[in-house]
Amino acid sequence: MTDPHWLFGDQLGPAFLAAGGDGPARDAPVVMIEARSVFRRRRFHRAKAHLVLSAMRHRAAELGDRVTYVRADTYREGLRRAVGRGPVTVRHPTSRAALRLVRSLDGVTVLPPRGFLVPPEDFAAWADGQRTLRMEGFYRQVRRDHALLMEGGEPVGGTWNLDRENRLPPPPGVGTLGAPAPYRPRENAVDEEVRRDLDRWERDGDVSFVGRDGPRSFPADRREALAALRRFLSHRLAGFGAHEDAVLADDGTMSHSLLSSSLNLGLLDPAECVEGAEAAWRAGEAPLNSVEGFVRQIAGWREYVWHLYWYFGEDYRSSNALGHHGRLPGWWDDLDADAVSARCVATALRQVRDTGWTHHIPRLMVLGSYALQRGWDPAAVTDWFHRCFVDGYDWVMLPNVVGMSQYADGGRMTTKPYTSGGAYIDRMSDLCGPCPYRPDRRVGEDACPFTAGYWTFLDRHRDTLGRNARMARAVRGLDRLKDLPALLEQERERERLRGDQPP
């Protein structure tokens, strides 16, 4: 008899059941386990819980009689009810905790991971030969190995990186980019059942969520995910590149793909995404800067983050090079955007509250930067991003937050802390105009929390950051601030008076 194959809730696309040398048998029965304990352990965003459960139940409906779908308290209980002590195969899970679990169970055979372009051994071979593990070098290797946007041995267009063309501020005087609307799915009976179950769990006091669960915004099955990919490639990719780092208050999605949740659920394969984008460029349907920017996000950054998660080891989780131990305030943890006056923070937090998503610049340069400047515990910040974003998983958020956002690894992943004063936010967005705080003010009632916070952060870590080649000039700038003593006293007083109060 063929051994059954266990599918986790982020292994929902066809690649995870594809037969082959390292896959389950073609006719292998499938086991899926909906473990309530997952939602008890963390206070997840309600829209995220809805999306994951809807996607799992959609996949089970597709598999029909082939699947045994168990709703249990824990994975151990569910597996015992599904297969007893019999043998079962499972794809390499995407978190260390899940990998420890499956390796602790008798009769479970762990198969190689799927859903990524680069095998673990190939990344290790590359990384072991590097002095520093910078994404750019890895990205070029992936482009060469997979012949992505290449002409012979050289990158198309003569350059690997078109970031300079992809950092434009929003066009002046517009409220939106005017991009064609992204694909949005229609809810069905599965979603109605999921919502009833979540309502019941909350009423019973079994679980607690944050955020709002409006109509589902992201694909929950393969058909929807492919429709979202086609919509992006044919209608939105062309306008993606130039303004991918810009922010508009009334245009949360702009030209972004919104495919991250589908990729991270396993509904889309990264190869079909980047190959589709390259095909659009070769057909003259999208400019190179947009296509290269999108390919960089998936074949570069996503692959890089996945592999660093495993390569750095479990100790990376506790990295705290800057010694930050501040507690996340209640308004932040509750996604209470309406309590916030600072327009950039309120806008980003509102998008997270209402959708469980915002694009990479609000994540990094608004939400992450605010937490970094205030010295919040990087482990708590990582957990918050994991819980509150529909595309957030342990492997996604650990390197992105510990390394990129909070600089808690001291530079193992990036060359500098990614934080700024209000001038950057003002240049790259339309958020500062109506805000009660002024981006050019460090001191006073209308001093921008980011401008004041930036200089306070530099002063707090003057010795450490002064030795960083990319930060030394900014640190020297502290000595030119005649109002630095007043600024530092102001921020101490703000902290004393406000405590947990929002800006």
N, C-alpha and C positions, 0 to 999 in steps of 0.2 A: 504494500500500500504506500502511496506517495505521502511524504511528510507534509503536513500543513505549513503554510507560510503566514507569519504574523506581520500585519501592516500597522505601523504607527500612524498617528493622525497627521503627520507631515510627509507621508510617503504615498500620496494618493493618485499619482499619475501612472500611465502605462509603463514607464521605464522601471518601476519598482516591482512589477510582476513579469517583466520580459524574461523569457527563457533564454538560456545560454550557458556558457561555461561556468559563470559565477552566479547564476540565478536559480530560482526555484523551478521545479518541474513545470512543464507547460500546463498540466492539468491539476496542479497542486491546489487543494482546498485552502481557503483563506480564513484567517482569524483576525477580527478587529475588536478592540477593547476600549470602551468608553469608561474611563476611570474617574469617578466623582472626586477622588482625593486630589487630583490635579487642581481642581478649582477651589478646593478648601485651603490649599497650601498658600496661595497667593490671592490678592484682591485684584483680579484681572479686569481689564476693560470689558464691559458687557458686550460690545460689538465684536470684540476678539473671540470671546467665548462662543458667541452666536456663530461667527464665521467658521471656527474650527469644528464645532459640532455639526453644523449644516453640511460642511464639506465631507466629514466622515460619513454622515448618513446618506448623502448623495452617492458617495462611492459604494457604500453597501448596497444601495438600491440598484446600481449598475451591475454589481457582481451577482446579484440574485441568489440563487440556491448554492452558488459556489462559496458563499461567505457564511461564517458563524459570527454573528455580531452580538457581543456580550456587553451589557451595562452592569458594571460592578463597582464596588467601593475602591478597589485597588487593582493594579495590573496583575499582581500575583494571584489574587482571587479570580480575576477574569480569565487568566490563562489556565488556571486549574479547572475552572468550569468548562472551558472550551476543549481542552485536549488532555486533561488529567496530567499524568506524568509522561505522556508520550513525547517523542521527538518533535521539534518544530524548528523551522528556519526563520531568520529575521534579517533584514538589511541593517547594516551598521547604523545605529541611531544617531541623531544629530546633537545630542547632549551627553556630557560626561556622566550625569546622573543616570540617564537611561541606559548608557552602555554598561555602567556598573551593575544595574539591575539585571539586564539580560545575561551578563556573564556570571551572575550569581545563581542563575536558575539551572537546574538539571535538565539536560536534553535539548538545550537551545544552541543551535549552530548560527554563528554570526557571519553573514555574507558581506562582501565589500560594499562600501557606500555607493549610492547612485545620486544623481541630481546635480553633479558638478562636472566641470570640464577636465580638471586636472586630478589624476590619481594621487593619493597621499605620498606614495613613494617618489613620484616625480617632483612634488613640492619639496620634500625633504632633501632630495638630491640637489635641487637648486639652492635651498636655504643653507645647507651645510657648507656650500662653497662661497657664501657671501660674508662680507665683513659687517654690513648693516642690512637689515631686511626691509628695504624700501619698496613700496608698491610699484614704482615706475619700472624698475628692472624686471620684476616678476611679470608685469603686464606685457612687456616687450617679448619675454620668453613665451608667454601664452600665445601672443599674436603669431610668432614664428611657428610654434609647434602646431597650431591649428589653422595656419594659413588664413588668418583673419585680416582683411584690409591690407593685403600684401601684394606687391608686384615683384615676382622673383624673391629675392632676399631682402627687399627694401619696403618700407611702409608706403602705401599709396599717398600721393601728395608730397612725398619727400620728408615728412616729419611724423614722429610717433604721437605727438601730444598737441592737441589743438585747444588746450585750456584757455589760452589768451583770447581766442575768438568766442569763448563760451562763458565769459564773465561780465557781460554787459548789464548795466542797471536797467530797470524797466523803462520803456519809452515814456517820456514826460507827458503828463496830463491825461493818462489813461487809467481806468479803473480795472481793466482786464486786458490780457494779451489778445483776446478775441480768438483764441484757438478753438477748433471744433471740439465739441463736448466729448469727454471720454465715454467709453462703454460703461453702461450701468446695467446690472442684471435685474431681472424681475423675480420677486420672491414667489415661492410656491408652497405647497402643503408641507413640505419638509421644514421650511422656515417657520411656518405657523406652529408646528409641533415643537421645534426647538425653543421658540419664544415662550410657549406655554410651560415647557419644562423649566426654563430659567426663571420664569415668574414664580413657579411653585417652589423651587429651591430657595429663592430669596424669601418668600413668605414664610417658609418653614425655618428660616434662620440657618439653613445648612451652608450657604455660601453668601458672600457679599461681593458686589462688583462696584466699579467706578465707571463714569462715563455714560453715554446714551446709546441706546440700541435702536436707532432709526431703521428705515428700510435698508436692507443689506446693500452695501456699496461695492463689494468686491466679489469676484467669481468664487463659486463653491463647487464647481465641477469642471471637468476637462472641456466640455463644449463651451461653457461660458468663458473659460480662460483663453481658449483659442480665439473666440470672438473678440475679447479684449485685446489680444495681441494683434489681430488683424486690424482692428480699429486704430490702434496706436501707429502701426507701421504705415497704414495708408492715409491717415488723416492728421496725425499729430507729430510724428517723428520729424518731419521737415522743419517745424518751428521749434523743436526742442532745444537745440544747442545753445544759441546765442544768449538766451535769458535763463539758463538752467539754474543760475545762482541768484536770480532776482526774486523778490517777494512783493506780492500785491495783496492788500488786506482783503479785497473782495474777490480774489481769484486764487483760491487755495491750491488748485491742481495745475493751473497754467498749462504747459505742454508736457508735463511729466507723464511717464508711461503708466503708473499705478499698477505695475505688474509684480511688485516685490512680494506681495502676499501670495500670489499664485505661484511664483517660483518657490517660495519658502514652504508652501503646502505640498510641493511636488507636482502640481497640476501642469506646470510648464517646465520644459527642459531648457537650460541655458543655451544649448547649442541652437535650438530652433529660433530663439530670440535674436541672437547675434547674427546668425546666418540670414535671417529674414531682413535684418537691418542692412547688412551688407548688400543683399540682393536689391533692396530699395535704392541704395546709392548707385549701384552699377546700372540700374534701369533709369537713372536720372530723376528719381522721384523724391530724393532727399539730399541735401548738401552734405559734404564730407564732415564738416564740423559737428553737425547734429548726430550723424551716424557714429563718428569716432567717440563722441561724448557718451552715447548710449552703450556702445561696445565696452568702453572703459568702465562704466558702472558695473557691468555684469561679468565680462571676461577678466577685468582687472580687479576692481575693488571687492566684489562679492566673493570671488575665488580666493583672493588674498585674505579676507577676514575669516572665511571658513577654515583655511589651512592654518592660520596663526592661532586660532582657537585651540587646535590640537597640538600644534608644534610647541607652543609656549608652555604647555603643561598646566596642571591644576593650580599650582602656586600663583599663577598669573592673576587669578581671581582676587587675591588679597593684596595686590599691588596698591601702594599708597605713598608714592615717592614724595608728594608734597605735604604729607601728614595732615590731610583733611579729615575731620571727624564730625562736622556739623550735621545736625539732624534736619531731615526734610520737613518743612513746615506743613501744617495741616491743609492750608489752602492749595498748596501745590499737589499734595497727595490726593486730595479730593477733586482735582481739576476744576477748582472754583474760579473760572476765568472772570466771572462777573464781579468778583471782589478786587480785581487788579486794575489799577489806573494806567500803568505803563503800557502803551498801546501795543508794542511789539510782543511783550510777554502775554498780554491778554489775548491777542489775536492767535498766537501759536497755541496757547493753552486751550482756547475755545475750539480750534480745529481738532485738537487731540480729543477733547471732551466729546465733541459731536460726531467724530468719524473714526477715531483711533488711528489717525494718520495725519502727518504733515510732511512736507518734503525736506530734503537733507539740510538746507540752510536754516530754516527755523529750528530744526533739531539741534544742529551744531552751534550756530552763531547766535541763537536766541536762548533756547532752553538749556542746552549744555553749557554755554558760556555763562549764563546767569548762575547756574549751580557751581561752576568752577570758581568764579569770582568770589562767591560767598563761602567757599571752603566746605561744601557739603561732602559727606562720606561717599567716596566713589562707588563702594559696594551698594549703598542704598540708591544712588542715582542709577546705577546699572539695573537694579531690580525694578525701579520705576519705569524705565524705558522698556524693559522686557514685558512688564505687565500691561502697559498702557498703549502699546502699538500693535495693530493687527498683524504686522509683519515681524514682530519682535520674538526672537527665540534666544536661548542661551548663547548659542554660537554666534548669532548676529550681534547681540548687544555687548557681550563681554569685551571683545577687541574694540568695537566702535566706541564704547563709552569709556572703559578703563584706559585704552590707548589713545584714541583720536580725540575724544571730547574732554576728558578730565585730566589727561596727561599724567595719570597715576602711575604709569609704568616708567616714568622718567625719561622717555625718549626711545624706548625699544622699537616703537612702531612709527612714530612721527618725529620730525625734527624740532618741533616747537609746540607750545600750547596754542590751541585755536580759540582765541578770545580777542575781543576788541572793545573799543569805546563806541559810543553812539554814532560817531561819524561814519563808520562802515555800514551800520544799519540804515542810516539816513541816505547814504549813497545808493544802496542796493535795494531800497524799498520805498513805498509810499506811506510808511507807518509813522514817521516822526511828525509830520505836519500838524495833525490835530491832537497830538499827545501833550499832556500838561507838563511834561519834562522836555528840556531842550538838549539836543545832542551835543551842543558846543559848551554846555555849562558843567563845570566840575563841582562848584560850590554854590549853595543857595537852595531855596525851596524848590526851584525848578531844575536843579541839577539832575542830569540823566543818570539813572541807576547804573547804566553800562559804562558811561564815561567815568563817573566817580569810582565805580567798582573796578574798572580796568586799572586805574592808577593805584588803587588800594591793593589790588592783587599783586601788581609789580613790586610795590613797596614791601609787602609781606614776604615775598620770595626773592628779594633783591639779590641776595648772595647766590642762590641757586640759578636764577635766570640770568644773572649777569655773566655767568660762565657759558651761556648758550650763545653760539655765534649768531643765531637768527633773532635773539631777543636782547643782546647786549646794548644795541643802540637805543632801544625803547627804555631799557633800565637806566641808561645814562640820562635819558630825558627827565627822569625824576628830579635830578639836581637843578633843572631849569624851571621847575614849577615853584614860583614864589608863594603860591597858596597851598603848597603841600601840607604844611602843619594844620591849616584850617580844614583842608579836605579830609585828612585822616581823623581829626577830631569830629568832624561832621559825620563821617561814616560810623565811628564808634557810638556817637549819640543816636544816630538812626537805628543802629542795632539794639541799643539799650532801650529806646522808647518803643520801637516797633516789635522787637522780638520776632514772633511768627507772623507779623502782619505783612500783607503783600505790598509791593511798591505802588 
